[in-house]
Amino acid sequence: MEAVFMIQMDYKKDIAIYDEIEEQVLEMSDAITYAIVKQFPGVFG
């Protein structure tokens, strides 16, 4: 949807969707990082 809003030059909606996507990506990367550190505590201690 973000690309559609960008093409339609609806920049407020484009930015709002981008912000939501960014928040979700950061949450996922934090979860993955936490799992890797928990799996290898000796490496990241």
PDB file with one MODEL, atoms N, CA, C and O in Angstrom:
MODEL        1
ATOM      1  N   MET A   1       0.805  -1.197   0.000  1.00  0.00           N
ATOM      2  CA  MET A   1       0.000   0.000   0.000  1.00  0.00           C
ATOM      3  C   MET A   1       0.854   1.269   0.000  1.00  0.00           C
ATOM      4  O   MET A   1       0.470   2.294  -0.564  1.00  0.00           O
ATOM      5  N   GLU A   2       2.003   1.179   0.636  1.00  0.00           N
ATOM      6  CA  GLU A   2       2.849   2.377   0.702  1.00  0.00           C
ATOM      7  C   GLU A   2       3.169   2.897  -0.690  1.00  0.00           C
ATOM      8  O   GLU A   2       3.104   4.101  -0.937  1.00  0.00           O
ATOM      9  N   ALA A   3       3.513   2.000  -1.592  1.00  0.00           N
ATOM     10  CA  ALA A   3       3.861   2.414  -2.953  1.00  0.00           C
ATOM     11  C   ALA A   3       2.671   3.056  -3.657  1.00  0.00           C
ATOM     12  O   ALA A   3       2.839   4.004  -4.425  1.00  0.00           O
ATOM     13  N   VAL A   4       1.481   2.550  -3.401  1.00  0.00           N
ATOM     14  CA  VAL A   4       0.275   3.115  -4.015  1.00  0.00           C
ATOM     15  C   VAL A   4       0.083   4.556  -3.556  1.00  0.00           C
ATOM     16  O   VAL A   4      -0.191   5.442  -4.366  1.00  0.00           O
ATOM     17  N   PHE A   5       0.230   4.786  -2.240  1.00  0.00           N
ATOM     18  CA  PHE A   5       0.074   6.143  -1.719  1.00  0.00           C
ATOM     19  C   PHE A   5       1.148   7.067  -2.288  1.00  0.00           C
ATOM     20  O   PHE A   5       0.891   8.242  -2.551  1.00  0.00           O
ATOM     21  N   MET A   6       2.344   6.531  -2.474  1.00  0.00           N
ATOM     22  CA  MET A   6       3.425   7.353  -3.032  1.00  0.00           C
ATOM     23  C   MET A   6       3.104   7.733  -4.482  1.00  0.00           C
ATOM     24  O   MET A   6       3.263   8.887  -4.879  1.00  0.00           O
ATOM     25  N   ILE A   7       2.655   6.761  -5.257  1.00  0.00           N
ATOM     26  CA  ILE A   7       2.321   7.014  -6.661  1.00  0.00           C
ATOM     27  C   ILE A   7       1.173   8.025  -6.761  1.00  0.00           C
ATOM     28  O   ILE A   7       1.155   8.879  -7.647  1.00  0.00           O
ATOM     29  N   GLN A   8       0.219   7.911  -5.838  1.00  0.00           N
ATOM     30  CA  GLN A   8      -0.924   8.824  -5.846  1.00  0.00           C
ATOM     31  C   GLN A   8      -0.580  10.177  -5.211  1.00  0.00           C
ATOM     32  O   GLN A   8      -1.435  11.057  -5.116  1.00  0.00           O
ATOM     33  N   MET A   9       0.654  10.334  -4.784  1.00  0.00           N
ATOM     34  CA  MET A   9       1.148  11.549  -4.139  1.00  0.00           C
ATOM     35  C   MET A   9       0.368  11.898  -2.864  1.00  0.00           C
ATOM     36  O   MET A   9       0.181  13.067  -2.526  1.00  0.00           O
ATOM     37  N   ASP A  10      -0.077  10.852  -2.174  1.00  0.00           N
ATOM     38  CA  ASP A  10      -0.732  11.023  -0.872  1.00  0.00           C
ATOM     39  C   ASP A  10       0.344  10.789   0.188  1.00  0.00           C
ATOM     40  O   ASP A  10       0.408   9.730   0.811  1.00  0.00           O
ATOM     41  N   TYR A  11       1.170  11.789   0.371  1.00  0.00           N
ATOM     42  CA  TYR A  11       2.386  11.631   1.161  1.00  0.00           C
ATOM     43  C   TYR A  11       2.116  11.455   2.645  1.00  0.00           C
ATOM     44  O   TYR A  11       2.901  10.802   3.333  1.00  0.00           O
ATOM     45  N   LYS A  12       1.037  12.014   3.154  1.00  0.00           N
ATOM     46  CA  LYS A  12       0.722  11.828   4.573  1.00  0.00           C
ATOM     47  C   LYS A  12       0.430  10.357   4.869  1.00  0.00           C
ATOM     48  O   LYS A  12       0.922   9.814   5.858  1.00  0.00           O
ATOM     49  N   LYS A  13      -0.363   9.716   4.022  1.00  0.00           N
ATOM     50  CA  LYS A  13      -0.659   8.295   4.204  1.00  0.00           C
ATOM     51  C   LYS A  13       0.589   7.459   3.951  1.00  0.00           C
ATOM     52  O   LYS A  13       0.823   6.475   4.653  1.00  0.00           O
ATOM     53  N   ASP A  14       1.381   7.829   2.974  1.00  0.00           N
ATOM     54  CA  ASP A  14       2.623   7.124   2.657  1.00  0.00           C
ATOM     55  C   ASP A  14       3.546   7.122   3.871  1.00  0.00           C
ATOM     56  O   ASP A  14       4.093   6.081   4.237  1.00  0.00           O
ATOM     57  N   ILE A  15       3.718   8.263   4.484  1.00  0.00           N
ATOM     58  CA  ILE A  15       4.596   8.366   5.650  1.00  0.00           C
ATOM     59  C   ILE A  15       4.029   7.584   6.825  1.00  0.00           C
ATOM     60  O   ILE A  15       4.777   6.925   7.547  1.00  0.00           O
ATOM     61  N   ALA A  16       2.713   7.650   7.025  1.00  0.00           N
ATOM     62  CA  ALA A  16       2.091   6.917   8.131  1.00  0.00           C
ATOM     63  C   ALA A  16       2.299   5.411   7.975  1.00  0.00           C
ATOM     64  O   ALA A  16       2.634   4.725   8.941  1.00  0.00           O
ATOM     65  N   ILE A  17       2.104   4.900   6.768  1.00  0.00           N
ATOM     66  CA  ILE A  17       2.305   3.469   6.514  1.00  0.00           C
ATOM     67  C   ILE A  17       3.776   3.107   6.684  1.00  0.00           C
ATOM     68  O   ILE A  17       4.096   2.072   7.270  1.00  0.00           O
ATOM     69  N   TYR A  18       4.668   3.947   6.177  1.00  0.00           N
ATOM     70  CA  TYR A  18       6.103   3.698   6.322  1.00  0.00           C
ATOM     71  C   TYR A  18       6.478   3.619   7.799  1.00  0.00           C
ATOM     72  O   TYR A  18       7.246   2.741   8.195  1.00  0.00           O
ATOM     73  N   ASP A  19       5.953   4.514   8.608  1.00  0.00           N
ATOM     74  CA  ASP A  19       6.253   4.504  10.039  1.00  0.00           C
ATOM     75  C   ASP A  19       5.785   3.212  10.700  1.00  0.00           C
ATOM     76  O   ASP A  19       6.482   2.664  11.554  1.00  0.00           O
ATOM     77  N   GLU A  20       4.608   2.723  10.311  1.00  0.00           N
ATOM     78  CA  GLU A  20       4.106   1.455  10.848  1.00  0.00           C
ATOM     79  C   GLU A  20       5.016   0.304  10.443  1.00  0.00           C
ATOM     80  O   GLU A  20       5.353  -0.543  11.270  1.00  0.00           O
ATOM     81  N   ILE A  21       5.410   0.269   9.184  1.00  0.00           N
ATOM     82  CA  ILE A  21       6.287  -0.792   8.695  1.00  0.00           C
ATOM     83  C   ILE A  21       7.617  -0.754   9.433  1.00  0.00           C
ATOM     84  O   ILE A  21       8.131  -1.792   9.850  1.00  0.00           O
ATOM     85  N   GLU A  22       8.174   0.446   9.595  1.00  0.00           N
ATOM     86  CA  GLU A  22       9.461   0.579  10.283  1.00  0.00           C
ATOM     87  C   GLU A  22       9.370   0.081  11.725  1.00  0.00           C
ATOM     88  O   GLU A  22      10.280  -0.597  12.203  1.00  0.00           O
ATOM     89  N   GLU A  23       8.294   0.408  12.412  1.00  0.00           N
ATOM     90  CA  GLU A  23       8.118  -0.041  13.792  1.00  0.00           C
ATOM     91  C   GLU A  23       8.076  -1.567  13.874  1.00  0.00           C
ATOM     92  O   GLU A  23       8.692  -2.162  14.758  1.00  0.00           O
ATOM     93  N   GLN A  24       7.351  -2.194  12.954  1.00  0.00           N
ATOM     94  CA  GLN A  24       7.260  -3.652  12.938  1.00  0.00           C
ATOM     95  C   GLN A  24       8.601  -4.288  12.626  1.00  0.00           C
ATOM     96  O   GLN A  24       8.961  -5.296  13.234  1.00  0.00           O
ATOM     97  N   VAL A  25       9.344  -3.721  11.694  1.00  0.00           N
ATOM     98  CA  VAL A  25      10.657  -4.256  11.327  1.00  0.00           C
ATOM     99  C   VAL A  25      11.622  -4.165  12.505  1.00  0.00           C
ATOM    100  O   VAL A  25      12.377  -5.101  12.766  1.00  0.00           O
ATOM    101  N   LEU A  26      11.598  -3.049  13.209  1.00  0.00           N
ATOM    102  CA  LEU A  26      12.478  -2.890  14.362  1.00  0.00           C
ATOM    103  C   LEU A  26      12.119  -3.868  15.486  1.00  0.00           C
ATOM    104  O   LEU A  26      13.008  -4.391  16.158  1.00  0.00           O
ATOM    105  N   GLU A  27      10.826  -4.114  15.691  1.00  0.00           N
ATOM    106  CA  GLU A  27      10.404  -5.097  16.690  1.00  0.00           C
ATOM    107  C   GLU A  27      10.884  -6.500  16.308  1.00  0.00           C
ATOM    108  O   GLU A  27      11.353  -7.254  17.160  1.00  0.00           O
ATOM    109  N   MET A  28      10.764  -6.844  15.021  1.00  0.00           N
ATOM    110  CA  MET A  28      11.214  -8.160  14.567  1.00  0.00           C
ATOM    111  C   MET A  28      12.724  -8.307  14.718  1.00  0.00           C
ATOM    112  O   MET A  28      13.211  -9.352  15.149  1.00  0.00           O
ATOM    113  N   SER A  29      13.460  -7.261  14.363  1.00  0.00           N
ATOM    114  CA  SER A  29      14.919  -7.360  14.461  1.00  0.00           C
ATOM    115  C   SER A  29      15.356  -7.462  15.921  1.00  0.00           C
ATOM    116  O   SER A  29      16.313  -8.172  16.228  1.00  0.00           O
ATOM    117  N   ASP A  30      14.671  -6.766  16.816  1.00  0.00           N
ATOM    118  CA  ASP A  30      14.977  -6.893  18.240  1.00  0.00           C
ATOM    119  C   ASP A  30      14.720  -8.315  18.732  1.00  0.00           C
ATOM    120  O   ASP A  30      15.520  -8.865  19.489  1.00  0.00           O
ATOM    121  N   ALA A  31      13.617  -8.906  18.308  1.00  0.00           N
ATOM    122  CA  ALA A  31      13.277 -10.268  18.721  1.00  0.00           C
ATOM    123  C   ALA A  31      14.310 -11.270  18.201  1.00  0.00           C
ATOM    124  O   ALA A  31      14.725 -12.175  18.925  1.00  0.00           O
ATOM    125  N   ILE A  32      14.716 -11.103  16.960  1.00  0.00           N
ATOM    126  CA  ILE A  32      15.716 -12.006  16.381  1.00  0.00           C
ATOM    127  C   ILE A  32      17.052 -11.851  17.097  1.00  0.00           C
ATOM    128  O   ILE A  32      17.715 -12.843  17.400  1.00  0.00           O
ATOM    129  N   THR A  33      17.445 -10.620  17.365  1.00  0.00           N
ATOM    130  CA  THR A  33      18.702 -10.376  18.078  1.00  0.00           C
ATOM    131  C   THR A  33      18.668 -10.985  19.462  1.00  0.00           C
ATOM    132  O   THR A  33      19.634 -11.621  19.885  1.00  0.00           O
ATOM    133  N   TYR A  34      17.565 -10.799  20.176  1.00  0.00           N
ATOM    134  CA  TYR A  34      17.421 -11.368  21.515  1.00  0.00           C
ATOM    135  C   TYR A  34      17.549 -12.888  21.461  1.00  0.00           C
ATOM    136  O   TYR A  34      18.220 -13.483  22.304  1.00  0.00           O
ATOM    137  N   ALA A  35      16.913 -13.518  20.477  1.00  0.00           N
ATOM    138  CA  ALA A  35      16.963 -14.983  20.357  1.00  0.00           C
ATOM    139  C   ALA A  35      18.377 -15.465  20.066  1.00  0.00           C
ATOM    140  O   ALA A  35      18.805 -16.476  20.623  1.00  0.00           O
ATOM    141  N   ILE A  36      19.103 -14.771  19.216  1.00  0.00           N
ATOM    142  CA  ILE A  36      20.480 -15.160  18.887  1.00  0.00           C
ATOM    143  C   ILE A  36      21.368 -15.033  20.117  1.00  0.00           C
ATOM    144  O   ILE A  36      22.171 -15.924  20.395  1.00  0.00           O
ATOM    145  N   VAL A  37      21.234 -13.932  20.857  1.00  0.00           N
ATOM    146  CA  VAL A  37      22.042 -13.740  22.060  1.00  0.00           C
ATOM    147  C   VAL A  37      21.712 -14.811  23.095  1.00  0.00           C
ATOM    148  O   VAL A  37      22.610 -15.324  23.761  1.00  0.00           O
ATOM    149  N   LYS A  38      20.437 -15.150  23.235  1.00  0.00           N
ATOM    150  CA  LYS A  38      20.027 -16.186  24.194  1.00  0.00           C
ATOM    151  C   LYS A  38      20.550 -17.558  23.777  1.00  0.00           C
ATOM    152  O   LYS A  38      20.877 -18.386  24.627  1.00  0.00           O
ATOM    153  N   GLN A  39      20.627 -17.797  22.473  1.00  0.00           N
ATOM    154  CA  GLN A  39      21.105 -19.081  21.985  1.00  0.00           C
ATOM    155  C   GLN A  39      22.609 -19.246  22.176  1.00  0.00           C
ATOM    156  O   GLN A  39      23.088 -20.364  22.364  1.00  0.00           O
ATOM    157  N   PHE A  40      23.352 -18.154  22.131  1.00  0.00           N
ATOM    158  CA  PHE A  40      24.812 -18.196  22.244  1.00  0.00           C
ATOM    159  C   PHE A  40      25.295 -17.250  23.359  1.00  0.00           C
ATOM    160  O   PHE A  40      25.980 -16.269  23.070  1.00  0.00           O
ATOM    161  N   PRO A  41      24.952 -17.527  24.617  1.00  0.00           N
ATOM    162  CA  PRO A  41      25.290 -16.601  25.695  1.00  0.00           C
ATOM    163  C   PRO A  41      26.794 -16.439  25.904  1.00  0.00           C
ATOM    164  O   PRO A  41      27.240 -15.378  26.342  1.00  0.00           O
ATOM    165  N   GLY A  42      27.576 -17.459  25.601  1.00  0.00           N
ATOM    166  CA  GLY A  42      29.010 -17.382  25.772  1.00  0.00           C
ATOM    167  C   GLY A  42      29.680 -16.413  24.815  1.00  0.00           C
ATOM    168  O   GLY A  42      30.725 -15.844  25.130  1.00  0.00           O
ATOM    169  N   VAL A  43      29.093 -16.230  23.675  1.00  0.00           N
ATOM    170  CA  VAL A  43      29.669 -15.340  22.663  1.00  0.00           C
ATOM    171  C   VAL A  43      29.351 -13.877  22.987  1.00  0.00           C
ATOM    172  O   VAL A  43      30.168 -12.989  22.741  1.00  0.00           O
ATOM    173  N   PHE A  44      28.161 -13.636  23.538  1.00  0.00           N
ATOM    174  CA  PHE A  44      27.709 -12.273  23.758  1.00  0.00           C
ATOM    175  C   PHE A  44      27.697 -11.889  25.226  1.00  0.00           C
ATOM    176  O   PHE A  44      26.987 -10.960  25.614  1.00  0.00           O
ATOM    177  N   GLY A  45      28.459 -12.575  26.038  1.00  0.00           N
ATOM    178  CA  GLY A  45      28.440 -12.361  27.492  1.00  0.00           C
ATOM    179  C   GLY A  45      29.251 -11.220  27.891  1.00  0.00           C
ATOM    180  O   GLY A  45      29.337 -10.910  29.079  1.00  0.00           O
TER     181      GLY A  45
ENDMDL
END
